[in-house]
Amino acid sequence: MTIAGMAPSFPTLLRLHSKAVHTAGIGPTGEPTMQTPLDLHALALEVKAAQDSTSQIQPITDRLPAFDLPAAYEVANLIHDARQAEGARPLIPLPTGHPTARC
């Protein structure tokens, strides 16, 4: 939390996140999938902005073929953390058969 109990802004949260740069993955034949680090902060900002404005973006893998599954999960985590910092709460699924569960 920051001053006066306010949640940190998305850029602040990204700066504080420990896994901001994804440096390597392993391809199906065992070779590294990328030679340079990806800026996951910038990708998270871009995807979150597109989600917030309900607009489409070019697929990340079209621009960055080295963008792999671990990097995608990290971007998703950055966005999730930012939304929670903004006050969003995760949905809690109801158990099957719960009286208020809708089919």
C-alpha positions in Angstrom: 0.0 0.0 0.0 1.1 3.6 -0.6 0.3 6.9 1.1 -3.1 7.2 2.7 -3.8 3.5 2.1 -4.3 3.9 -1.6 -3.3 1.0 -3.9 -0.2 1.5 -6.1 -0.8 2.5 -9.7 -0.3 0.0 -12.5 3.1 1.4 -13.6 4.2 1.4 -9.9 3.1 -2.2 -9.5 5.0 -3.2 -12.6 8.2 -1.6 -11.3 7.8 -3.5 -8.1 7.1 -6.9 -9.7 10.1 -9.2 -9.4 9.7 -11.1 -12.7 9.5 -8.2 -15.1 11.9 -9.5 -17.7 11.7 -12.9 -19.3 15.0 -13.9 -20.7 14.8 -17.4 -22.1 12.7 -20.4 -22.8 13.3 -23.8 -24.3 11.9 -24.7 -27.8 10.5 -28.1 -28.8 13.9 -29.2 -30.0 15.7 -28.0 -26.9 17.1 -24.7 -28.3 16.5 -21.3 -26.5 13.4 -19.6 -27.8 14.8 -16.1 -27.6 18.1 -14.3 -27.7 17.1 -11.0 -26.0 14.9 -10.3 -23.0 11.3 -9.4 -23.5 9.9 -6.3 -21.7 7.0 -8.0 -20.0 6.0 -4.7 -18.3 5.4 -3.1 -21.7 3.5 -6.1 -22.9 1.3 -6.1 -19.8 0.6 -2.4 -20.2 -0.3 -2.9 -23.9 -2.6 -5.8 -23.2 -4.3 -4.2 -20.2 -4.9 -1.0 -22.2 -6.4 -3.0 -25.0 -8.7 -4.9 -22.6 -9.7 -1.6 -20.8 -10.6 0.0 -24.1 -12.1 -3.2 -25.6 -9.9 -2.9 -28.6 -7.9 -5.5 -30.5 -4.2 -5.7 -30.9 -1.9 -7.6 -33.2 -1.0 -11.0 -31.8 2.1 -10.7 -29.7 3.7 -13.8 -31.3 3.4 -12.1 -34.7 5.7 -9.4 -33.5 7.7 -11.4 -31.0 8.0 -15.0 -32.1 10.0 -15.8 -28.9 7.0 -14.9 -26.7 6.5 -18.3 -25.1 4.0 -19.8 -22.6 5.9 -18.9 -19.4 6.2 -15.3 -20.6 2.4 -15.2 -21.4 1.6 -16.5 -17.9 3.9 -13.8 -16.4 2.1 -11.1 -18.4 -1.3 -12.4 -17.3 -0.1 -12.4 -13.7 1.1 -8.8 -14.0 -2.3 -7.7 -15.4 -4.1 -9.7 -12.7 -2.0 -8.1 -9.9 -2.6 -4.6 -11.4 -6.3 -5.1 -11.5 -6.3 -6.3 -7.9 -4.3 -3.2 -7.0 -7.0 -1.1 -8.6 -9.6 -2.7 -6.4 -10.9 -5.5 -8.5 -11.7 -8.7 -6.6 -11.3 -12.2 -8.0 -14.5 -14.2 -8.6 -15.0 -17.1 -6.2 -16.7 -20.0 -8.0 -19.7 -21.5 -6.2 -19.7 -25.2 -5.6 -21.7 -27.4 -7.9 -25.3 -27.8 -6.6 -25.1 -24.5 -4.6 -28.6 -23.0 -4.5 -27.5 -19.7 -6.1 -25.3 -21.4 -8.8 -26.8 -20.9 -12.3 -26.6 -23.6 -14.9 
